Amino acid sequence: MAGPLWPRTRRGSTDEALIRSVYEEHGHALLAYATRLTGDRATAEDVVQETLIRAWRHSEALVNGKGSVRGWLLTVARNIVTDRYRAKAARPQEVSGEVAAPPVEVDHADSVVDTMTVLGALDQLSPEHRDVLKELYYRQLSVAEAADSLGIPAGTVKSRSHYALKALREVFRQNGTKEGNRMGRPPQQPAGLREVVA
């Protein structure tokens, strides 16, 4: 049982010589063509190698005298590139083996506490002041729209919002001194209210 599985024949040696001569004559053109098709030199070299393997398996196509050898090689290379592209498109996208950094989760505890603080402060205002602030800053209505929504004149909306913000500032000052001002920082009010209260 000793010996190679595929004994070397005269024909095998002839085929190898044929492939060597084909590579010497057409290898550079084949590599240039494959590089243009793939856009990558390493991939193009793989395509050339696969093309030459197919040429070796079908050496009769190279010596039968029908058509151009270079044309046959270029067609085989194009088919290999097309097959690879189709196979890659059919498979799910490959992912790298590297583990990505876990997403950073922002601690929203401060924003929850701030929201509770603002809502608690709003509860200490009169219903008229609270309604005006809700329409102007939470619902982000204009003065005219808030006036229509509340059924009061626009001047009254402006006046109530002025006194409501003044009262809200006072509530924050009082709560800040009573509770130790939560580690020295005031609560963060909602964006629209933040600029006005401060």
C-alpha positions as CSV (number, residue, x, y, z in Angstrom):
1,M,0.0,0.0,0.0
2,A,3.0,2.3,-0.1
3,G,3.1,5.0,-2.7
4,P,1.1,8.0,-3.7
5,L,-2.6,7.9,-4.0
6,W,-2.5,9.5,-7.4
7,P,0.4,8.0,-9.4
8,R,2.2,10.4,-11.6
9,T,1.7,9.7,-15.2
10,R,3.3,11.2,-18.3
11,R,0.1,13.1,-18.9
12,G,0.2,14.7,-15.4
13,S,3.7,15.9,-16.1
14,T,2.7,17.3,-19.4
15,D,-0.3,19.0,-17.8
16,E,1.9,20.7,-15.2
17,A,4.3,21.9,-17.9
18,L,1.3,23.2,-19.9
19,I,0.0,25.1,-16.8
20,R,3.5,26.6,-16.2
21,S,3.7,27.8,-19.7
22,V,0.2,29.2,-19.6
23,Y,1.0,31.1,-16.4
24,E,4.3,32.5,-17.9
25,E,2.4,33.7,-21.0
26,H,-0.9,34.8,-19.5
27,G,-0.3,35.2,-15.7
28,H,0.3,38.9,-15.6
29,A,-2.7,39.7,-17.8
30,L,-4.9,37.4,-15.7
31,L,-3.7,39.0,-12.5
32,A,-4.3,42.5,-13.8
33,Y,-7.8,41.5,-15.0
34,A,-8.7,39.8,-11.7
35,T,-7.3,42.9,-9.7
36,R,-9.6,45.2,-11.7
37,L,-12.6,42.9,-11.1
38,T,-12.0,42.5,-7.3
39,G,-10.3,45.7,-6.4
40,D,-7.9,43.8,-4.1
41,R,-4.6,42.3,-5.0
42,A,-4.7,39.4,-2.5
43,T,-8.2,38.4,-3.6
44,A,-7.1,38.7,-7.3
45,E,-4.2,36.3,-6.6
46,D,-6.6,33.8,-5.1
47,V,-8.8,34.1,-8.3
48,V,-5.7,33.5,-10.5
49,Q,-4.8,30.5,-8.5
50,E,-8.3,29.1,-8.7
51,T,-8.3,29.8,-12.5
52,L,-5.1,27.9,-13.0
53,I,-6.4,25.0,-11.0
54,R,-9.5,24.9,-13.2
55,A,-7.2,25.1,-16.3
56,W,-5.2,22.2,-15.0
57,R,-8.4,20.1,-14.4
58,H,-9.6,21.0,-17.9
59,S,-6.3,21.1,-19.8
60,E,-8.0,19.7,-22.9
61,A,-9.7,23.1,-23.2
62,L,-6.3,24.8,-23.5
63,V,-4.9,22.5,-26.3
64,N,-8.0,21.8,-28.4
65,G,-7.3,24.8,-30.6
66,K,-10.8,26.2,-30.3
67,G,-10.7,29.8,-29.4
68,S,-8.2,31.8,-27.5
69,V,-6.5,30.5,-24.4
70,R,-6.4,33.9,-22.8
71,G,-10.1,34.4,-23.5
72,W,-10.9,31.1,-21.8
73,L,-8.8,32.0,-18.8
74,L,-10.3,35.5,-18.5
75,T,-13.8,34.0,-18.7
76,V,-13.0,31.5,-16.0
77,A,-11.6,34.3,-13.8
78,R,-14.7,36.4,-14.3
79,N,-17.0,33.5,-13.4
80,I,-15.0,32.8,-10.3
81,V,-15.3,36.5,-9.2
82,T,-19.0,36.4,-10.0
83,D,-19.5,33.2,-8.0
84,R,-17.7,34.6,-5.0
85,Y,-19.7,37.8,-5.1
86,R,-23.0,35.8,-5.3
87,A,-21.9,33.5,-2.5
88,K,-21.0,36.4,-0.3
89,A,-24.3,38.2,-1.0
90,A,-26.2,35.0,-0.1
91,R,-24.5,34.5,3.3
92,P,-25.2,36.7,6.3
93,Q,-22.5,39.3,6.8
94,E,-19.5,38.0,8.7
95,V,-18.7,39.6,12.0
96,S,-15.3,39.9,13.5
97,G,-14.4,37.6,16.5
98,E,-13.6,40.7,18.5
99,V,-16.0,41.5,21.3
100,A,-17.2,45.1,20.9
101,A,-17.1,47.3,24.0
102,P,-20.5,47.1,25.7
103,P,-22.6,50.1,25.2
104,V,-22.3,52.8,27.8
105,E,-25.5,53.1,29.8
106,V,-26.1,56.6,31.1
107,D,-27.3,56.5,34.7
108,H,-30.7,58.2,34.6
109,A,-31.2,58.2,38.3
110,D,-30.3,61.9,38.6
111,S,-32.8,62.9,35.9
112,V,-35.5,60.9,37.7
113,V,-34.8,62.6,41.0
114,D,-34.7,66.0,39.2
115,T,-38.0,65.3,37.5
116,M,-39.5,64.4,40.9
117,T,-38.1,67.6,42.4
118,V,-39.5,69.8,39.7
119,L,-42.9,68.1,39.9
120,G,-42.9,68.5,43.7
121,A,-42.0,72.2,43.3
122,L,-44.8,72.7,40.7
123,D,-47.3,71.1,43.2
124,Q,-46.5,73.9,45.7
125,L,-47.6,76.5,43.2
126,S,-51.1,77.7,42.7
127,P,-53.2,75.9,40.1
128,E,-53.2,79.0,37.9
129,H,-49.4,79.4,37.9
130,R,-48.9,75.6,37.4
131,D,-51.3,75.6,34.4
132,V,-49.5,78.5,32.7
133,L,-46.1,76.9,33.2
134,K,-47.4,73.6,31.9
135,E,-48.8,75.2,28.7
136,L,-45.7,77.3,28.0
137,Y,-42.8,75.0,29.0
138,Y,-44.0,71.4,28.9
139,R,-46.4,71.6,26.0
140,Q,-44.2,74.4,24.4
141,L,-47.1,76.5,23.3
142,S,-46.8,80.2,22.4
143,V,-48.3,82.8,24.6
144,A,-51.3,83.2,22.2
145,E,-51.8,79.4,22.1
146,A,-51.6,79.1,25.9
147,A,-54.1,81.9,26.2
148,D,-56.5,80.1,23.9
149,S,-55.9,76.8,25.7
150,L,-56.5,78.3,29.1
151,G,-59.3,80.7,28.0
152,I,-57.6,83.8,29.4
153,P,-56.0,86.9,27.7
154,A,-52.4,86.8,26.5
155,G,-51.4,89.5,28.9
156,T,-52.7,87.4,31.8
157,V,-50.6,84.5,30.6
158,K,-47.5,86.7,30.5
159,S,-48.2,88.0,34.0
160,R,-49.0,84.6,35.5
161,S,-45.8,83.1,33.9
162,H,-43.7,85.9,35.4
163,Y,-45.1,85.4,38.9
164,A,-45.1,81.6,38.6
165,L,-41.4,81.5,37.7
166,K,-40.7,83.8,40.6
167,A,-42.6,81.5,43.0
168,L,-40.9,78.5,41.5
169,R,-37.5,80.0,42.2
170,E,-38.5,80.6,45.8
171,V,-39.6,77.0,46.2
172,F,-36.3,75.8,44.9
173,R,-34.4,78.0,47.2
174,Q,-36.4,76.8,50.2
175,N,-36.1,73.1,49.3
176,G,-32.4,73.6,48.6
177,T,-31.8,74.8,52.1
178,K,-34.1,72.3,53.7
179,E,-32.7,69.2,52.0
180,G,-29.1,70.1,52.0
181,N,-29.4,70.9,48.2
182,R,-28.6,67.2,47.2
183,M,-24.9,67.3,47.4
184,G,-24.6,71.0,46.5
185,R,-26.3,71.0,43.1
186,P,-29.7,72.3,42.1
187,P,-32.1,70.0,40.4
188,Q,-32.1,70.1,36.6
189,Q,-35.4,71.5,35.3
190,P,-36.8,70.6,31.9
191,A,-35.0,72.3,29.0
192,G,-37.5,75.1,28.4
193,L,-37.9,75.8,32.1
194,R,-34.2,75.6,32.9
195,E,-33.3,78.9,31.2
196,V,-36.2,80.8,32.8
197,V,-36.0,79.6,36.4
198,A,-32.2,80.1,36.7
